[in-house]
């Protein structure tokens, strides 16, 4: 149980840091800006889940997970071909392996729905959140450039 708590705390910290990663970067208007804002929202809701898990606030967990699931459905539309910029951390792999990118967004929807359902039913929301956070990480590893120093 302690290991799960430590893991969740680390993931919550990661999720929280994502929401503040590019506040000082000027992004071009349109899909690059819009997807950045969407990802900021997902990161903020992931942080809410991490914080709420610490105090077992299932209502907050469910609401934040439902928002992430709804936002995840919007991800592919915000990555039209050619929507690149030096300020964007989107890797070219997104468009090279579009099917995998869409699958990753769909998996986020599915795993976020699982978090919401677990929180609503008294299930293991922590384990479901760990899976969801893992989905976020694998997508970022595959499709997002690391942060520049």
Secondary structure, DSSP 4 states (H G I P E B T S, - for coil): -HHHHHHHHHHHHHHHHHTTTTTT--PPTTHHHHHHHHHHHHHHHHHHHHHHHHHT-HHHHHHHHHHHHHHHTTTGGG--TT---TT--B-THHHHTHHHHHHHHHHHHHHHHHHHHHHHHTS-HHHHHHHHHHHHHHHHHHHBPPPP-
